[in-house]
């Protein structure tokens, strides 16, 4: 009897282990094939220079946000398995060993073993509604995962171009510092020969000190940008990352399209909108499940047991029956569950409407920013050329003794500003282009095609 009892317990533990290791209801098939980022991920080789595609891939592989999103999808797939299990019968085993001691009767052990089979036959749609709810929530998780991937994708692009923009700004500030030093030296030379006043030297010295300060601040911005990029890639902020220089060119206006068509496309592609739509379906299923709590349930149950008593007698019992459970009064629990589910449905519908408006506005604003950035890159390029010519002329005139220090410093400041604007507008264009793709829900590797 003890062996039989222990065997029952071991069988129960084995069933638990099997449930943990295997996927008997094949819930993993509900998931799309793991994104290539999760299949082809390898350790990022920091001894090599990374291109933009390498940076994005490293971010998708190592950023904790993508890992959380994937695990959330796996969790929701397991929840679908929980809802599917309601369609299957349940089998449970019970066992007990009792020791009886009495001065009047025979002492000894009593052993009980029983097996019970239960199966829910019909519950007026609650089981189906619970399953539909779980499936919809899985869709929410999958769409949200796609949204997370695009967000990390964009963050990697932003960090990549921001770092290069910071480096370019640093180089521009160094060049401005060299120009300021040249202006200072020119002012000192003219002062030494008596062709300039001390005020010229002081003004030039002030401009040079300001240029040095700008260069120091630019160096700090580069360090911050390096830390931001490393963090996006899931690394420590002080990690040194070698990068390939991006291939930049003055952008054309070939991207310009009908803005209304872009907004309509976003309604179809944006993962957050699809997730919000799936939430509505989940809420609708939850309302059906809550209403089904009013209805009776029909179940089949079968039990078989064996008992050995202290008097060395054995008894076998078995039963089978159809059970009906009818809720009569639940303390208004079901009523308020239905009300809560209905209100949640209205909330989800309102959130979908708000997201729809927000998505259209984001596409519209990002598109207009891209148009502006395109024009800015062209204009800033012309501005740099004219500012450079103005500075060269002012420097030559001042050295020749026919120009003023104020003209020279003004031209010098204009040139530094023009270069900064051109650099920022160029890198901002590439970031805004990726942001528009993200706003439309279509950001992928084709967006950065052609970059190293």
C-alpha positions as CSV (number, residue, x, y, z in Angstrom):
1,X,0.0,0.0,0.0
2,X,2.8,2.4,0.9
3,X,4.4,1.7,-2.5
4,X,1.2,2.5,-4.2
5,X,0.8,5.7,-2.3
6,X,4.3,6.8,-3.0
7,X,3.9,6.0,-6.7
8,X,0.9,8.2,-6.8
9,X,2.9,11.1,-5.3
10,X,5.8,10.6,-7.7
11,X,3.4,10.6,-10.7
12,X,2.1,13.9,-9.5
13,X,5.6,15.4,-9.3
14,X,6.5,14.1,-12.7
15,X,3.4,15.7,-14.2
16,X,4.6,19.0,-12.7
17,X,8.1,18.7,-14.2
18,X,6.6,17.7,-17.6
19,X,4.4,20.8,-17.5
20,X,7.4,23.0,-16.8
21,X,9.7,21.6,-19.5
22,X,7.3,21.0,-22.4
23,X,4.6,22.8,-24.3
24,X,1.9,20.2,-24.7
25,X,-0.7,22.7,-26.1
26,X,1.8,24.1,-28.6
27,X,1.3,27.7,-27.5
28,X,4.7,28.6,-29.0
29,X,3.1,28.1,-32.5
30,X,0.9,31.1,-31.8
31,X,4.1,33.3,-31.9
32,X,5.6,34.4,-35.1
33,X,9.0,33.1,-35.8
34,X,11.5,34.9,-33.6
35,X,12.7,38.0,-35.2
36,X,16.1,37.7,-36.8
37,X,17.5,39.8,-34.1
38,X,16.8,37.1,-31.6
39,X,18.0,34.3,-33.8
40,X,21.2,35.7,-35.2
41,X,22.4,37.7,-32.2
42,X,26.1,37.3,-31.4
43,X,28.4,39.1,-29.1
44,X,29.2,42.6,-30.4
45,X,32.8,42.7,-31.6
46,X,34.1,46.0,-30.2
47,X,37.5,45.5,-31.8
48,X,35.9,46.3,-35.2
49,X,34.3,49.6,-36.3
50,X,30.5,49.3,-36.4
51,X,28.3,50.6,-39.2
52,X,24.8,51.9,-38.6
53,X,23.3,48.4,-39.3
54,X,25.7,46.9,-36.8
55,X,24.7,49.4,-34.2
56,X,21.0,48.8,-34.7
57,X,21.4,45.0,-34.6
58,X,23.5,45.3,-31.4
59,X,20.8,47.5,-29.8
60,X,18.0,45.1,-30.8
61,X,20.0,42.1,-29.4
62,X,21.2,43.7,-26.2
63,X,18.8,46.4,-25.1
64,X,16.8,45.2,-22.1
65,X,13.6,46.7,-23.6
66,X,13.6,44.1,-26.5
67,X,14.2,41.3,-24.0
68,X,11.3,42.4,-21.8
69,X,9.0,42.7,-24.8
70,X,9.9,39.1,-26.0
71,X,9.4,37.6,-22.6
72,X,6.1,39.4,-22.3
73,X,5.0,37.7,-25.5
74,X,6.0,34.4,-24.1
75,X,4.1,35.1,-20.9
76,X,0.9,35.9,-22.9
77,X,1.4,32.8,-25.0
78,X,1.5,30.8,-21.7
79,X,-1.7,32.5,-20.7
80,X,-3.3,31.3,-23.9
81,X,-2.3,27.8,-22.8
82,X,-4.0,28.4,-19.4
83,X,-7.2,29.3,-21.2
84,X,-6.9,26.3,-23.5
85,X,-6.5,23.9,-20.6
86,X,-10.2,24.6,-19.7
87,X,-11.2,22.5,-22.7
88,X,-9.4,19.4,-21.3
89,X,-10.4,17.2,-18.5
90,X,-8.5,17.3,-15.2
91,X,-7.2,14.3,-13.4
92,X,-6.1,14.5,-9.7
93,X,-4.9,11.9,-7.3
94,X,-5.2,12.0,-3.5
95,X,-3.6,9.9,-0.8
96,X,-3.3,9.8,2.9
97,X,-1.8,7.6,5.6
98,X,-3.3,7.7,9.1
99,X,-2.0,6.2,12.3
100,X,-4.7,5.2,14.8
101,X,-4.0,4.6,18.5
102,X,-6.8,3.4,20.9
103,X,-6.9,1.5,24.2
104,X,-10.2,-0.1,23.2
105,X,-9.7,-1.0,19.5
106,X,-6.9,-2.4,17.4
107,X,-4.2,0.2,16.6
108,X,-2.7,0.5,13.1
109,X,-2.4,2.4,9.9
110,X,-5.2,3.4,7.5
111,X,-4.3,4.2,3.9
112,X,-6.5,6.0,1.4
113,X,-5.9,6.5,-2.4
114,X,-8.3,8.1,-4.8
115,X,-8.3,9.3,-8.4
116,X,-10.8,11.9,-9.7
117,X,-11.6,12.8,-13.3
118,X,-13.5,16.1,-13.9
119,X,-14.6,17.5,-17.2
120,X,-16.5,20.8,-17.9
121,X,-19.1,20.0,-20.5
122,X,-20.8,23.4,-21.1
123,X,-20.7,26.8,-19.5
124,X,-22.6,29.0,-21.9
125,X,-19.6,30.5,-23.6
126,X,-17.5,31.6,-20.7
127,X,-14.7,29.2,-21.6
128,X,-14.7,30.5,-25.2
129,X,-14.7,34.1,-24.1
130,X,-11.8,33.5,-21.8
131,X,-9.8,31.9,-24.6
132,X,-10.7,34.8,-27.0
133,X,-9.5,37.3,-24.3
134,X,-6.2,35.5,-23.9
135,X,-5.7,35.4,-27.7
136,X,-6.4,39.1,-28.0
137,X,-4.0,39.9,-25.1
138,X,-1.3,37.8,-26.9
139,X,-1.9,40.0,-30.0
140,X,-1.5,43.0,-27.8
141,X,1.8,41.7,-26.5
142,X,3.0,40.9,-30.1
143,X,2.1,44.3,-31.5
144,X,3.6,46.0,-28.5
145,X,6.8,44.0,-29.0
146,X,6.9,45.2,-32.6
147,X,6.5,48.8,-31.3
148,X,9.3,48.3,-28.8
149,X,11.6,47.0,-31.5
150,X,10.9,50.0,-33.6
151,X,11.5,52.3,-30.6
152,X,14.8,50.7,-29.9
153,X,15.6,50.8,-33.6
154,X,15.0,54.6,-33.7
155,X,16.9,55.1,-30.4
156,X,20.0,53.4,-32.0
157,X,19.7,55.6,-35.1
158,X,19.4,58.8,-33.0
159,X,22.3,57.9,-30.7
160,X,24.4,57.0,-33.7
161,X,23.8,60.2,-35.6
162,X,23.9,62.3,-32.4
163,X,27.3,61.1,-31.6
164,X,28.6,61.9,-35.1
165,X,26.9,65.3,-34.9
166,X,28.6,65.9,-31.6
167,X,31.9,64.9,-33.0
168,X,31.4,67.2,-36.0
169,X,30.3,70.0,-33.7
170,X,33.5,69.5,-31.7
171,X,35.6,69.7,-34.8
172,X,33.8,72.8,-35.8
173,X,34.4,74.3,-32.4
174,X,38.1,73.5,-32.6
175,X,38.3,75.1,-36.0
176,X,36.5,78.1,-34.6
177,X,39.1,78.2,-31.8
178,X,41.9,78.1,-34.3
179,X,40.3,81.0,-36.2
180,X,39.9,82.9,-33.0
181,X,43.5,82.4,-32.1
182,X,44.5,83.5,-35.6
183,X,42.4,86.7,-35.1
184,X,44.0,87.3,-31.7
185,X,47.5,86.9,-33.2
186,X,46.5,89.3,-36.0
187,X,45.3,91.8,-33.4
188,X,48.5,91.5,-31.4
189,X,50.6,92.0,-34.5
190,X,48.7,95.1,-35.5
191,X,48.9,96.4,-31.9
192,X,52.7,95.8,-31.7
193,X,53.2,97.9,-34.9
194,X,50.9,100.6,-33.6
195,X,48.2,100.0,-36.1
196,X,45.5,98.8,-33.6
197,X,44.3,99.8,-30.1
198,X,44.4,97.7,-27.0
199,X,40.6,97.4,-27.3
200,X,41.2,95.3,-30.5
201,X,43.4,92.9,-28.6
202,X,41.0,92.6,-25.7
203,X,38.0,91.9,-28.0
204,X,40.0,89.3,-29.8
205,X,41.1,87.7,-26.5
206,X,37.5,87.6,-25.3
207,X,36.4,85.9,-28.6
208,X,39.2,83.4,-28.2
209,X,38.3,82.6,-24.6
210,X,34.7,82.1,-25.7
211,X,35.8,79.8,-28.5
212,X,37.8,77.7,-26.0
213,X,34.7,77.5,-23.7
214,X,32.6,76.3,-26.7
215,X,35.2,73.7,-27.5
216,X,35.2,72.4,-23.9
217,X,31.4,72.2,-23.8
218,X,31.5,70.4,-27.2
219,X,33.9,67.8,-25.7
220,X,31.5,67.2,-22.9
221,X,28.6,66.7,-25.4
222,X,30.7,64.1,-27.2
223,X,31.3,62.2,-24.0
224,X,27.6,62.3,-23.2
225,X,26.7,61.1,-26.7
226,X,29.2,58.2,-26.4
227,X,27.6,57.1,-23.1
228,X,24.1,57.4,-24.6
229,X,25.0,55.2,-27.6
230,X,26.7,52.6,-25.3
231,X,23.6,52.5,-23.1
232,X,21.3,52.0,-26.1
233,X,23.4,49.0,-27.1
234,X,23.0,47.6,-23.6
235,X,26.6,48.3,-22.5
236,X,28.2,50.3,-19.8
237,X,28.2,54.0,-20.6
238,X,32.0,54.2,-20.5
239,X,32.4,51.5,-23.2
240,X,34.5,52.5,-26.1
241,X,32.8,51.9,-29.4
242,X,34.5,52.3,-32.8
243,X,32.2,53.5,-35.6
244,X,32.4,53.7,-39.3
245,X,31.8,57.2,-40.7
246,X,28.3,57.5,-42.2
247,X,27.8,58.3,-45.9
248,X,26.2,61.7,-45.9
249,X,24.9,63.8,-48.8
250,X,22.6,66.8,-49.2
251,X,19.2,65.1,-49.2
252,X,16.7,65.4,-52.0
253,X,13.0,65.9,-51.9
254,X,12.2,62.5,-53.4
255,X,10.5,61.5,-50.1
256,X,7.8,64.1,-50.4
257,X,4.4,62.5,-50.7
258,X,0.7,63.1,-50.1
259,X,0.6,63.8,-46.3
260,X,-3.0,62.4,-46.1
261,X,-1.8,59.2,-47.7
262,X,1.0,58.9,-45.1
263,X,-1.4,59.4,-42.2
264,X,-3.8,56.8,-43.6
265,X,-0.8,54.4,-44.0
266,X,0.1,55.0,-40.4
267,X,-3.4,53.9,-39.3
268,X,-2.8,50.5,-41.0
269,X,0.8,49.9,-39.9
270,X,1.5,51.4,-36.5
271,X,1.9,48.6,-33.9
272,X,0.5,50.7,-31.1
273,X,-2.8,51.2,-32.9
274,X,-3.0,47.5,-33.7
275,X,-2.3,46.8,-30.0
276,X,-5.0,49.2,-29.0
277,X,-7.4,47.5,-31.4
278,X,-6.5,44.1,-29.9
279,X,-7.2,45.5,-26.5
280,X,-10.7,46.3,-27.6
281,X,-11.2,42.7,-28.7
282,X,-9.9,41.5,-25.4
283,X,-12.2,43.7,-23.5
284,X,-15.2,42.5,-25.6
285,X,-14.3,38.9,-24.8
286,X,-14.0,39.9,-21.1
287,X,-17.5,41.3,-21.2
288,X,-18.8,38.0,-22.6
289,X,-17.0,36.0,-19.9
290,X,-18.3,38.2,-17.1
291,X,-21.9,37.8,-18.4
292,X,-21.5,34.1,-18.6
293,X,-21.0,34.0,-14.8
294,X,-24.8,34.4,-14.6
295,X,-25.2,31.1,-16.3
296,X,-25.1,27.5,-14.9
297,X,-22.2,25.1,-15.7
298,X,-22.4,21.4,-16.6
299,X,-19.6,19.1,-15.6
300,X,-18.8,15.4,-15.6
301,X,-17.0,13.8,-12.7
302,X,-15.8,10.3,-12.0
303,X,-14.0,9.1,-8.9
304,X,-12.3,5.8,-8.0
305,X,-10.8,5.1,-4.6
306,X,-9.3,2.4,-2.4
307,X,-9.1,2.3,1.4
308,X,-7.2,-0.1,3.7
309,X,-8.3,0.0,7.3
310,X,-6.6,-0.8,10.6
311,X,-8.7,-4.0,10.7
312,X,-7.0,-5.4,7.6
313,X,-10.1,-4.8,5.5
314,X,-10.1,-3.2,2.0
315,X,-12.8,-1.1,0.5
316,X,-13.1,0.1,-3.1
317,X,-15.3,3.0,-4.1
318,X,-16.2,4.5,-7.5
319,X,-18.7,7.0,-8.8
320,X,-19.6,8.9,-11.9
321,X,-22.1,11.7,-12.3
322,X,-23.3,14.8,-14.1
323,X,-23.1,17.9,-12.0
324,X,-24.9,21.2,-12.5
325,X,-23.9,24.4,-10.8
326,X,-26.4,27.2,-10.9
327,X,-25.4,30.6,-9.5
328,X,-28.3,32.0,-7.5
329,X,-26.9,34.9,-5.6
330,X,-23.3,36.0,-5.6
331,X,-23.6,39.2,-3.5
332,X,-23.9,41.2,-6.7
333,X,-20.3,40.2,-7.6
334,X,-21.2,39.1,-11.1
335,X,-23.3,42.3,-11.7
336,X,-20.3,44.5,-10.9
337,X,-17.9,42.4,-12.8
338,X,-20.0,42.9,-15.9
339,X,-20.2,46.7,-15.3
340,X,-16.4,46.8,-14.8
341,X,-15.8,44.9,-18.0
342,X,-18.1,47.1,-19.9
343,X,-16.4,50.3,-18.6
344,X,-13.0,48.8,-19.5
345,X,-14.3,48.3,-23.0
346,X,-15.3,51.9,-23.3
347,X,-11.9,53.0,-21.9
348,X,-10.1,50.9,-24.5
349,X,-12.3,52.3,-27.3
350,X,-11.5,55.9,-26.1
351,X,-7.8,55.1,-25.9
352,X,-7.9,53.8,-29.5
353,X,-9.5,57.0,-30.7
354,X,-6.9,59.1,-28.9
355,X,-4.0,57.0,-30.3
356,X,-5.5,57.4,-33.7
357,X,-5.5,61.2,-33.4
358,X,-2.0,61.2,-31.9
359,X,-0.7,59.0,-34.6
360,X,-2.0,61.3,-37.4
361,X,-0.6,64.4,-35.6
362,X,2.8,62.7,-35.1
363,X,3.0,61.8,-38.8
364,X,2.0,65.3,-39.8
365,X,4.4,67.1,-37.6
366,X,7.3,64.8,-38.3
367,X,6.7,65.1,-42.1
368,X,6.6,68.9,-41.9
369,X,9.9,68.8,-39.8
370,X,11.5,66.6,-42.5
371,X,10.5,69.1,-45.2
372,X,11.9,71.9,-43.1
373,X,15.1,69.9,-42.5
374,X,15.5,69.2,-46.2
375,X,15.3,72.9,-47.0
376,X,17.6,73.7,-44.0
377,X,20.4,71.4,-45.2
378,X,20.4,73.1,-48.6
379,X,20.3,76.6,-47.2
380,X,22.9,75.9,-44.5
381,X,25.3,74.6,-47.1
382,X,25.1,77.9,-49.0
383,X,25.3,79.7,-45.7
384,X,28.6,78.0,-44.9
385,X,30.1,78.9,-48.2
386,X,29.1,82.6,-48.0
387,X,30.2,82.8,-44.3
388,X,33.6,81.3,-45.2
389,X,34.1,83.8,-48.0
390,X,33.1,86.6,-45.7
391,X,35.5,85.5,-43.0
392,X,38.4,85.1,-45.4
393,X,37.8,88.6,-46.7
394,X,37.5,90.1,-43.3
395,X,40.7,88.4,-42.1
396,X,42.6,89.6,-45.1
397,X,41.3,93.2,-44.8
398,X,42.1,93.3,-41.1
399,X,45.7,92.0,-41.7
400,X,46.0,94.6,-44.4
401,X,45.0,97.3,-42.0
402,X,41.8,98.3,-43.8
403,X,39.3,96.3,-41.7
404,X,38.1,96.5,-38.1
405,X,38.4,93.9,-35.4
406,X,34.6,94.1,-35.0
407,X,34.1,93.1,-38.7
408,X,36.5,90.2,-38.3
409,X,35.0,88.9,-35.1
410,X,31.5,89.2,-36.5
411,X,32.5,87.2,-39.6
412,X,34.3,84.7,-37.4
413,X,31.2,84.2,-35.3
414,X,28.9,83.9,-38.3
415,X,31.2,81.2,-39.8
416,X,31.2,79.1,-36.6
417,X,27.4,79.4,-36.4
418,X,26.9,78.5,-40.0
419,X,29.0,75.4,-39.7
420,X,27.1,74.3,-36.6
421,X,23.8,74.8,-38.2
422,X,24.8,72.9,-41.3
423,X,26.1,70.0,-39.3
424,X,23.0,69.8,-37.1
425,X,20.6,70.1,-40.0
426,X,22.3,67.4,-41.9
427,X,22.3,64.9,-39.1
428,X,18.9,66.0,-37.9
429,X,17.6,65.2,-41.4
430,X,18.6,61.5,-41.2
431,X,17.2,61.3,-37.7
432,X,13.9,62.9,-38.7
433,X,13.6,60.6,-41.7
434,X,13.9,57.6,-39.4
435,X,11.4,59.3,-37.0
436,X,8.9,59.6,-39.9
437,X,9.2,55.9,-40.7
438,X,8.7,55.1,-37.0
439,X,5.7,57.4,-36.8
440,X,4.2,55.5,-39.7
441,X,5.0,52.1,-38.2
442,X,7.3,51.1,-41.0
443,X,10.8,51.5,-39.6
444,X,13.1,48.7,-40.6
445,X,16.5,48.0,-42.1
446,X,15.3,49.3,-45.5
447,X,15.1,52.8,-43.9
448,X,18.9,52.8,-43.4
449,X,19.8,51.0,-46.5
450,X,22.9,52.5,-48.1
451,X,24.5,53.5,-44.8
452,X,27.7,51.6,-43.8
